[in-house]
Amino acid sequence: MIRITRSLARLAGLALLPLLAAACTQTASGPPPGMSAAQAAAYCSKLSWAYGEYVASGLGDSAGDDDNTNADINARLAIAQCHEGQTGAAIPVLQQELRRNKVPVPPV
C-alpha cells in the first residue's frame, strides 16, 4: 500500500514538473509583475544607463568583491538580458548592483 502511494506521488510530481518549469521561465524572462513589456524595457534601459554612468565608470562606491569581478559580470549579463527583452531577470540584478555601489536606484 505504501509503495503504491509513493509511486502515485512521484507520478503526480513528474506530471507537474513541466508546468512548474514553464511558470519559472515565464516570470524570469518577461516583464516584472505590474509592468508592461514597454515599461520594463524603458526602466531596464534606465538602470543600465545608471550602472554604466556611475558604477562601470568608477564613480560609484564599490564594495564586496576585492576586484568586483563577479558583480561586474552579473551586471553586464543583466544589461545583455535587458537588450534581449529578459527584463524580469535583469531588473533586480541591476537594482541590487546600484544599491551595492551606493548609487540611487532610479524610480520606475
C-alpha positions as CSV (number, residue, x, y, z in Angstrom):
1,M,0.0,0.0,0.0
2,I,2.8,2.5,0.9
3,R,4.7,1.5,-2.2
4,I,1.7,2.3,-4.4
5,T,1.1,5.7,-2.7
6,R,4.8,6.7,-3.2
7,S,4.6,5.7,-6.8
8,L,1.5,7.8,-7.3
9,A,3.1,10.8,-5.6
10,R,6.2,10.5,-7.8
11,L,4.0,10.3,-10.9
12,A,2.0,13.3,-9.8
13,G,5.2,15.2,-9.1
14,L,6.6,14.3,-12.5
15,A,3.4,15.5,-14.2
16,L,3.7,18.9,-12.5
17,L,7.3,19.5,-13.5
18,P,6.7,20.9,-17.0
19,L,4.1,23.3,-15.6
20,L,6.5,24.5,-12.9
21,A,9.3,24.9,-15.3
22,A,7.1,26.9,-17.7
23,A,6.0,29.2,-14.8
24,C,9.6,29.8,-13.8
25,T,10.6,30.6,-17.4
26,Q,7.7,33.0,-17.9
27,T,8.4,35.0,-14.8
28,A,12.2,35.2,-15.3
29,S,12.1,36.3,-18.9
30,G,9.1,38.6,-19.2
31,P,8.4,41.9,-17.6
32,P,8.1,42.1,-13.8
33,P,4.6,42.0,-12.4
34,G,2.7,45.3,-12.8
35,M,4.8,46.4,-15.8
36,S,4.1,46.2,-19.5
37,A,6.9,45.0,-21.7
38,A,7.5,48.6,-22.9
39,Q,7.6,50.0,-19.4
40,A,10.0,47.2,-18.3
41,A,12.3,47.8,-21.3
42,A,12.4,51.5,-20.6
43,Y,13.1,51.0,-16.9
44,C,15.8,48.4,-17.7
45,S,17.4,50.9,-20.1
46,K,17.4,53.5,-17.3
47,L,19.0,51.1,-14.9
48,S,21.6,50.0,-17.5
49,W,22.5,53.7,-18.1
50,A,22.8,54.4,-14.4
51,Y,25.1,51.4,-14.0
52,G,27.3,52.4,-16.9
53,E,27.4,56.0,-15.9
54,Y,28.1,55.6,-12.2
55,V,29.4,52.2,-11.4
56,A,31.3,50.9,-14.5
57,S,32.9,54.4,-14.9
58,G,34.2,54.2,-11.4
59,L,32.1,56.9,-9.8
60,G,30.1,54.5,-7.5
61,D,31.3,53.4,-4.1
62,S,32.4,49.8,-4.9
63,A,32.0,47.3,-2.1
64,G,32.0,43.5,-1.7
65,D,34.4,41.6,-4.1
66,D,38.1,42.7,-3.9
67,D,38.1,43.4,-7.6
68,N,34.3,43.5,-8.2
69,T,34.7,40.8,-10.9
70,N,31.6,38.8,-10.1
71,A,29.5,41.8,-9.6
72,D,30.6,43.3,-12.9
73,I,29.9,40.0,-14.7
74,N,26.5,39.8,-13.2
75,A,25.7,43.4,-14.1
76,R,26.9,43.0,-17.7
77,L,24.9,39.8,-18.1
78,A,21.8,41.7,-16.8
79,I,22.5,44.5,-19.3
80,A,22.6,42.0,-22.1
81,Q,19.3,40.5,-20.8
82,C,17.8,43.9,-20.9
83,H,18.7,44.2,-24.6
84,E,17.2,40.7,-25.2
85,G,14.0,41.6,-23.5
86,Q,14.5,39.5,-20.4
87,T,13.7,42.3,-18.1
88,G,12.2,40.2,-15.3
89,A,15.6,38.7,-14.7
90,A,17.7,41.8,-15.4
91,I,16.0,44.5,-13.4
92,P,16.5,43.0,-9.9
93,V,20.2,42.4,-10.6
94,L,20.8,45.9,-11.8
95,Q,18.9,47.4,-8.8
96,Q,21.0,45.3,-6.5
97,E,24.3,46.4,-8.1
98,L,23.3,50.0,-8.0
99,R,22.4,49.8,-4.3
100,R,25.6,47.8,-3.5
101,N,27.6,50.6,-5.0
102,K,25.6,53.3,-3.1
103,V,24.1,54.7,-6.3
104,P,20.5,55.8,-6.1
105,V,18.1,53.4,-7.9
106,P,16.1,55.4,-10.5
107,P,12.3,55.4,-9.9
108,V,10.1,53.3,-12.1
